[in-house]
Amino acid sequence: MNRPTGGGGTTARPGGPARPGVPARPVQRPGSNRAASPVRLGDFIRSLVAEMRRVTWPTQQEWISATILTIGLVTVIGFYTYAVDELCGFVFGLVRK
């Protein structure tokens, strides 16, 4: 990710004086005041609808193939889990006797 480090490549603390005699600046973090201000319901719904219009929705054929793939994978994993459970039960049954 490309996040700012806040130090700017120097060893001085953010907001602290970089050199002696230079006054310290208050640290301004972007977006720090967003959590403090309440969002109106109407603004939230408008932005939600705008975001949902930007979504690229799958076609019907993509939905069908994804559903078939999901059902197939769940079935295969179910049979695999059953087989491993039966094998472990058989092995532990031999050990127990």
N, C-alpha and C positions, 0 to 999 in steps of 0.2 A: 504494500500500500504506500501511497505517497502522502504521508502525514507530516505536518510541520513538527519539528522537534522542540521548538520553543526557545532553544538556546542560541540559535543562529550561528552555531559553529564556534562559539566562544565558551570559555569556562565560567563566565559570570552567570549568576542566576537570572532568569527572566524577570524583568521589572526592576532589578537591582542596578546599581551604577556600574557601568562598564569600566569607567576610569575614576580614580579619586577626584572629587570635586565636581563631578557631573551629577546633577540631581536625578533621582530615580523616577522612572515613569510608571504609572499604574499599568498593570497587565490587563489588556483587553482581549478576552477570549471570544472568538466569533461564535454567535449562537448562544451565548451564555444567558441572555435575557429572554430567550424564547420560552423557556419552561416557566418563567414567572408570570407571563401574560396569558390569561385565559383565551381560548379560541372559541369564537361563537359557533353555534351549531350550524347556522346557514353557511358560514365560510368553510367549515369542515366538509359539509355535504357537497358544496360547489367544487372544492378541490378534489374530493373523492371521485365525483363524476368525471372531472377532467382527467384524472389519472386512469380511470377505467376505460376512457375512450382511447388512451394511448396504448393500451394493452393489445398485443397481437394474439388474438384468440385462435386456437387450432380449428382446422376444418373438421367436417364430420368424419372424413376418412381417417384423419389423424386420431380423433377420439376413439373410433372403432378399433384401429390397430393397437393403440395404447391399452385399451380395455382388454383385448384378446391377449396381448403380451402379459399384462398383469395377472389375469386369471391363469394363464399357462405357467408363469413362474411360481405363483402360489401353489398350484397343484404339484409341480415338480419338487419344490422345497418340502411340501407336505409328505410326499412319498419318500423322499430322502430321509426326512426326520423319522418317519415310521420305520424305515429299514434299519437305520442306525439304532433306534430304540429296541427293535426286536433282536438285533445282533448283540447289543450290550446285555439284554436280558438273557439271551442264550449263554453268553460267555460267563456272566455272573452266576447263572444257574449251574454251570459246570463247576465253577470254583466253589460254590457253596456245598455241593454234595460230597 
